[in-house]
Amino acid sequence: MAKLVTLFFALGLLCSLTSPVFATRSEIKRFTLLHDRMMVDRSLRLRPHGQFLNVDIAISSGLRNLISDISNASEGSATAAAKQLETFKLLIKNVNTEKYIDLYAGFGVPLPDIKIKKHRLYSSLFYEANAGVMVTIANQDDPTNPRAQTYVRKELKAGLAVFYRPKKDKTYELSLYRLTRADTAASLNSSNLAQDGEFFNLDKLNDDHTVFALDFQYSYRTKTGQLETGLREAKIKSSNGEKTLYGNDPLLFAHYQWSPTAGLIRSSFFAGIHYRGRYTIADGLYLGTQLSIDKQNVPIDLSVKVSNQFITIMPVLKLKWFNFSYSFKNPYRNPQDEVWVSSLHNIQITVPFP
């Protein structure tokens, strides 16, 4: 385990030294990194495609107040000049801060299991919807004229997930699905916001781009741990529509969990890495620990995950027909890329397959 951790951090340091520096902040890049971290957090709590219902909501502190204040400023003032002045004051108040929201809902239907000797085949149909918003108010380009840089994306997935277990210590997971995306980005000053009172134009999210994609994961279990590696959202073929700003880069990942203890209270340690084109490998490194208590006594798991920017605390209540999790993602480094990062609150509710 110690050698694995050392290897991960050495790789991250090397990549951070050799990777190009992102001189200008990109909302798409930042959204991609935060969204992928949310996907990793979700997989740490529950196996993908194993629920009738999965609702996951993550939101930055203060985002609702910011959107409401901008809307009220554009509507409440009597004149155009007064509206612009009130909007400018709000931008100055929130200058060099970022806000993020990630909304996810997934639905699944299990199909009959197939068992032939030691071989096991589990499958399910699934439908997933995701919407995300990234907003940064910055004055790095012009200190006297702060701007709201926004990125909005919607995503729909519908397909088939298959889990194949030829042996007790090996599992292959393959998902084939139709993936539909649409997104939009904007850079708005106080004049633009005072006129519209909105950070983004949702009409632009009607320009869908559809592809056929796959997820693949290989899992290998030992007496004291488990290794998982694979990829997600790998494009097989484009269907229709114009390409999105987000593109079609797949998510690559590897995760190892070491479980040295057994009994009433079980502790484990994990290390992992994830990578997608827009951020460095160092950004995708993480370490953590998980504490589990015998489900018959206290059905609660507690995970603590550390990346190079956040500490995430994830308690999970696991019952037979209902799971609930509240996670708190707190930045221990600020500012990041000259922008002050807010903490993130994350709630997940699921109804698992039996």
WOPECOR-V810724 format. One record per backbone hydrogen bond with DSSP energy under -1.0 kcal/mol. NH is the residue of the N-H (numbers start at 1). CO is the residue of the C=O. E is the energy in kcal/mol with one decimal. If there is no record, write none. Layout:
nh=NH co=CO e=E
nh=NH co=CO e=E
//
This chain:
nh=5 co=1 e=-2.5
nh=6 co=2 e=-2.4
nh=7 co=3 e=-2.4
nh=8 co=4 e=-2.4
nh=9 co=5 e=-2.3
nh=10 co=6 e=-2.4
nh=11 co=7 e=-2.4
nh=12 co=8 e=-2.3
nh=13 co=9 e=-2.4
nh=14 co=10 e=-2.3
nh=15 co=11 e=-2.3
nh=16 co=12 e=-2.2
nh=17 co=13 e=-1.6
nh=18 co=14 e=-1.7
nh=19 co=15 e=-2.3
nh=23 co=21 e=-1.3
nh=30 co=26 e=-2.3
nh=31 co=27 e=-2.7
nh=32 co=28 e=-2.6
nh=33 co=29 e=-2.1
nh=34 co=30 e=-2.4
nh=35 co=31 e=-3.0
nh=36 co=32 e=-2.3
nh=37 co=33 e=-2.0
nh=38 co=34 e=-1.9
nh=39 co=35 e=-2.0
nh=40 co=36 e=-2.2
nh=41 co=37 e=-2.4
nh=42 co=38 e=-2.3
nh=43 co=39 e=-1.9
nh=44 co=40 e=-1.7
nh=45 co=41 e=-1.3
nh=46 co=42 e=-2.1
nh=52 co=351 e=-3.0
nh=53 co=351 e=-1.2
nh=54 co=106 e=-2.2
nh=55 co=349 e=-3.0
nh=56 co=104 e=-2.6
nh=57 co=347 e=-2.9
nh=58 co=102 e=-2.6
nh=59 co=345 e=-2.3
nh=60 co=100 e=-2.4
nh=61 co=343 e=-2.1
nh=63 co=60 e=-1.5
nh=66 co=62 e=-1.9
nh=67 co=63 e=-2.3
nh=68 co=64 e=-2.3
nh=69 co=65 e=-2.6
nh=70 co=66 e=-2.2
nh=71 co=67 e=-2.1
nh=72 co=68 e=-2.5
nh=73 co=69 e=-2.2
nh=74 co=70 e=-1.7
nh=75 co=71 e=-1.1
nh=76 co=72 e=-3.0
nh=83 co=79 e=-2.2
nh=84 co=80 e=-2.2
nh=85 co=81 e=-2.1
nh=86 co=82 e=-2.3
nh=87 co=83 e=-2.3
nh=88 co=84 e=-2.5
nh=89 co=85 e=-2.1
nh=90 co=86 e=-1.7
nh=91 co=87 e=-2.1
nh=92 co=88 e=-2.4
nh=93 co=89 e=-2.4
nh=94 co=90 e=-1.6
nh=95 co=92 e=-1.2
nh=96 co=137 e=-2.2
nh=97 co=137 e=-1.2
nh=98 co=340 e=-1.7
nh=99 co=135 e=-3.0
nh=101 co=133 e=-2.1
nh=102 co=58 e=-2.9
nh=103 co=131 e=-3.1
nh=104 co=56 e=-2.5
nh=105 co=129 e=-2.4
nh=106 co=54 e=-2.9
nh=107 co=127 e=-2.9
nh=108 co=52 e=-1.6
nh=109 co=125 e=-2.4
nh=111 co=123 e=-2.6
nh=114 co=121 e=-2.5
nh=116 co=119 e=-2.0
nh=119 co=116 e=-2.6
nh=120 co=165 e=-1.7
nh=121 co=114 e=-2.6
nh=122 co=163 e=-3.1
nh=124 co=161 e=-2.2
nh=125 co=109 e=-2.4
nh=126 co=159 e=-2.3
nh=127 co=107 e=-2.4
nh=128 co=157 e=-2.8
nh=129 co=105 e=-2.7
nh=130 co=155 e=-2.7
nh=131 co=103 e=-2.4
nh=132 co=153 e=-2.7
nh=133 co=101 e=-2.3
nh=134 co=151 e=-2.9
nh=135 co=99 e=-2.8
nh=136 co=149 e=-2.7
nh=137 co=97 e=-2.3
nh=138 co=147 e=-2.4
nh=145 co=142 e=-1.8
nh=147 co=138 e=-2.7
nh=148 co=188 e=-3.4
nh=149 co=136 e=-3.5
nh=150 co=186 e=-2.8
nh=151 co=134 e=-2.2
nh=152 co=184 e=-2.6
nh=153 co=132 e=-2.4
nh=154 co=182 e=-2.7
nh=155 co=130 e=-2.5
nh=156 co=180 e=-2.6
nh=157 co=128 e=-2.6
nh=158 co=178 e=-1.5
nh=159 co=126 e=-2.1
nh=160 co=176 e=-2.7
nh=161 co=124 e=-3.0
nh=162 co=174 e=-3.0
nh=163 co=122 e=-4.0
nh=164 co=172 e=-3.3
nh=165 co=120 e=-3.1
nh=170 co=167 e=-1.0
nh=171 co=219 e=-2.1
nh=172 co=164 e=-3.0
nh=173 co=217 e=-2.7
nh=174 co=162 e=-2.7
nh=175 co=215 e=-2.3
nh=176 co=160 e=-2.5
nh=177 co=213 e=-2.2
nh=178 co=158 e=-2.8
nh=179 co=211 e=-3.1
nh=180 co=156 e=-2.8
nh=181 co=209 e=-2.6
nh=182 co=154 e=-1.7
nh=184 co=152 e=-2.2
nh=186 co=150 e=-1.9
nh=188 co=148 e=-2.5
nh=193 co=189 e=-2.2
nh=194 co=190 e=-2.3
nh=195 co=191 e=-1.5
nh=196 co=192 e=-1.9
nh=197 co=193 e=-2.7
nh=204 co=201 e=-1.3
nh=205 co=202 e=-1.7
nh=206 co=203 e=-1.4
nh=207 co=204 e=-1.2
nh=208 co=206 e=-1.5
nh=209 co=181 e=-3.0
nh=210 co=240 e=-2.4
nh=211 co=179 e=-2.7
nh=212 co=237 e=-3.1
nh=213 co=177 e=-2.6
nh=214 co=234 e=-1.7
nh=215 co=175 e=-2.0
nh=216 co=231 e=-2.7
nh=217 co=173 e=-2.2
nh=218 co=229 e=-3.0
nh=219 co=171 e=-2.6
nh=220 co=227 e=-2.6
nh=221 co=169 e=-2.9
nh=222 co=225 e=-3.3
nh=226 co=257 e=-2.2
nh=227 co=220 e=-2.8
nh=228 co=255 e=-3.2
nh=229 co=218 e=-2.0
nh=230 co=253 e=-2.1
nh=231 co=216 e=-2.3
nh=232 co=251 e=-2.2
nh=234 co=214 e=-2.4
nh=236 co=212 e=-3.8
nh=237 co=212 e=-1.5
nh=239 co=210 e=-3.1
nh=240 co=210 e=-1.1
nh=251 co=232 e=-2.6
nh=252 co=275 e=-2.8
nh=253 co=230 e=-2.1
nh=254 co=273 e=-2.3
nh=255 co=228 e=-3.2
nh=256 co=271 e=-2.9
nh=257 co=226 e=-2.6
nh=258 co=269 e=-3.8
nh=259 co=224 e=-3.6
nh=266 co=292 e=-2.9
nh=268 co=290 e=-2.3
nh=269 co=258 e=-2.8
nh=270 co=288 e=-2.5
nh=271 co=256 e=-2.2
nh=272 co=286 e=-2.4
nh=273 co=254 e=-2.5
nh=275 co=252 e=-2.5
nh=279 co=276 e=-2.0
nh=284 co=281 e=-1.1
nh=285 co=282 e=-1.1
nh=286 co=272 e=-2.0
nh=287 co=306 e=-2.3
nh=288 co=270 e=-2.1
nh=289 co=304 e=-2.0
nh=290 co=268 e=-2.5
nh=291 co=302 e=-3.0
nh=292 co=266 e=-3.2
nh=293 co=300 e=-1.1
nh=294 co=264 e=-1.9
nh=297 co=294 e=-1.8
nh=298 co=294 e=-2.1
nh=300 co=298 e=-2.4
nh=301 co=316 e=-2.5
nh=302 co=291 e=-2.4
nh=303 co=314 e=-1.9
nh=304 co=289 e=-2.6
nh=305 co=312 e=-2.7
nh=306 co=287 e=-3.5
nh=307 co=310 e=-2.5
nh=311 co=330 e=-2.5
nh=312 co=305 e=-3.3
nh=313 co=328 e=-2.2
nh=314 co=303 e=-3.3
nh=316 co=301 e=-3.1
nh=317 co=324 e=-3.5
nh=318 co=299 e=-2.9
nh=319 co=322 e=-2.5
nh=323 co=350 e=-2.4
nh=324 co=317 e=-2.2
nh=325 co=348 e=-2.4
nh=326 co=315 e=-1.1
nh=327 co=346 e=-3.5
nh=328 co=313 e=-2.1
nh=329 co=344 e=-2.8
nh=330 co=311 e=-2.9
nh=332 co=309 e=-1.6
nh=336 co=339 e=-3.1
nh=339 co=336 e=-1.2
nh=340 co=96 e=-3.3
nh=344 co=329 e=-2.7
nh=345 co=59 e=-2.4
nh=346 co=327 e=-2.6
nh=347 co=57 e=-2.7
nh=348 co=325 e=-2.7
nh=349 co=55 e=-2.7
nh=350 co=323 e=-2.2
nh=351 co=53 e=-2.6
nh=353 co=50 e=-2.5
//
